[in-house]
């Protein structure tokens, strides 16, 4: 009887190890591919791949984080950096998908600076879809998320990059500054 139990435990631990190795390989391949994505469809493919990994590994937060980030990046590319130029419905759909995914990530990884950076990016995406009508709602949400990210990890370079982007793309009459943006980019 002891031999059977030992054999079962060995098989179970080998299966868990293989699953972990499979997860690590899948994540490594996809994360390494992020640097080469240069289109909306490329970001959508990444988002779908990370979602599949997340559904297979429901206790891992990173696939949900990267899927949310990929949806946000897809939305940013739709607008080509020009607020109000993309299809509002499509951008809202991507932001909503990203929000659901980052909520899953946050449920698995509480109080993480990177999660709050993506929350900031989601709020910015929603605002960018229709800036004239949404800045009062999503501007403060983006600011709160970024402040929380900075409070959780003041050494996170993404925080300074996002602050720099805000300064760079905000008109000077509303507090923007290319000079201040450059300093933040350098700090990042």
N, C-alpha and C positions, 0 to 999 in steps of 0.2 A: 504494500500500500504506500509506504514511504517513497518507493521508487517512482510510482505513478504520479504522486503529488509533486515530487521533485521535477520530473519530466514536464509536467504541466506548467509549473512555475518557470522553468527554463524556456519553454516555448512562448509563454506569455511575455516574458521579459525580452526575448529575441524579437517578438512581434512589435513590442513597444519601441525597442531600439531601432528596428527597421523603419517604423513609421516616423520616428524622429529624424532619422537620416534622410528619409524621403522628403519630409517637410523642409529640412535644412537645404537640401539640394534644390528643391523647387523655389524656395525663397531666394537663395543665392543667385540662381539663374535670372529670376525676374528683377531683383534689385539691381543686379549688374546691368540689366538691359534698360534701366530708367534713363541713363545718360544718352541713349541713342534715340529716344522717342522725339519725333519732330512734327507730329501731325495730330489732329483731333482723333482720327481713327486709331492711331498708335496708342494714344492715351486711353482710349476706350478699350482697346485690346488688353492693355495692362490692367485696367480696372477689373475687367472680366476675369483675367487670370488670377489676380489677387483675391477676388471674391470666391472663386472656386477653391483656392487654397484655404481660405478662411472657413468655408463651409465644411471642408474635410478636416480641418484642425480648429474646431470651435473654441478651444481654450487658449488659442494664441491671438494676441492683440495686433501684432504687426501686419498680418495680411489685410485686416480690416482698415488699419491706418493707411497702408499704401493704396488700397482700393479707393478710399476716400480722397486721398491726395491726387490720385490719377483722374478721378472725376472732376476735381477742382481744376486741375491743369488743363483738362479737355475744355472746360468752360472758359478758362482764360484765353485759350487759343482761339475759340470761336469768336471772341470779341477783338482779337488782334491788338489788344491793349487799348482799344478805343471804346470807352464807356458808351453804352446805349446803342451800339452798332449791331449786336447779335440778336438772334431770336430770343425774346424774353422767356417764352415758354420752355424752350430747350435749355436755357441757362438755369432756370428755376428747377427743372427736372434734374439736371446734373447736381445742383446744389442740394436738393432734397435727398438724392441718392447718397451723396457724400455725407450729409448730416446723419442719415440712418447708420451708415457704416462707421462713422467716427464715434457715434453713440455706443455701438457694439465694442469698439476698441476701448473706449473709456470704461465700459463696464468690466473689462478684463484688466485694465491697467489704469488705476486711479491716480489722479494728481500727476500727470505726465505733461511736461512742457510741450513736447511735440504734438500731443493731442490738441492742446489749446492753440498751438500755431495753426493747425488745420482748421480748427473752429473759426479762427480769425479769417482765414482764407475763404471759408465758406460764406461768412457774413460779407466779405468784400465782393465775392462773386455775385451774391444776391443784390448788393448795392450797385454793382457795375452794370447789371442787366437793365436797370432803370434808375440812374443816379438822381435825376431831378425829383423823383417821387419817393425814393427809398433812403436817401442819405441820413435822414433824421432817425430812422429806425435801425438801419444796419451799421451806420457809422459808429454809434456808441457800442453796439454789440461786438464789432470788430475790435474796438479799443479795449473793451473789458477782457476779451479773450487774450489779446496780446499782453495786457498787463498781468493777467494770471500766468501766462506762459513765462514771462520775465520773473515774476515772483517765485515761481517753482524752480527755475534754473536760469539765473542771470548770466551764465556763461554759454548759453545756447546761442550759437551764431545765427540760427534762423530767425530769432527774435529781432536781431539788429538788421538783418536783411529785409524783413518785413517792414520794420520801422523806416528803413531807408527808402523802400518802394513807396510807402505812404508819403514821405516828404518829397520824393522826386515827382510823383504824379499829382500831388495836390497843388492847385494854383497858389501863388504867393499870397494873394489877398485872403486866402483861407488858411494860412499857416505853413504852406509848402516852402521848400527851399532846396535848390539843387546843391548848394554848398553843404548844408546840414546832411542831405542825403548821402553825399560823397563820404563824409565823416563816418556815418553809420555803416555804409558799405565797407569801408576800410576796417572798421571795428569788427564787422562780421567775418 
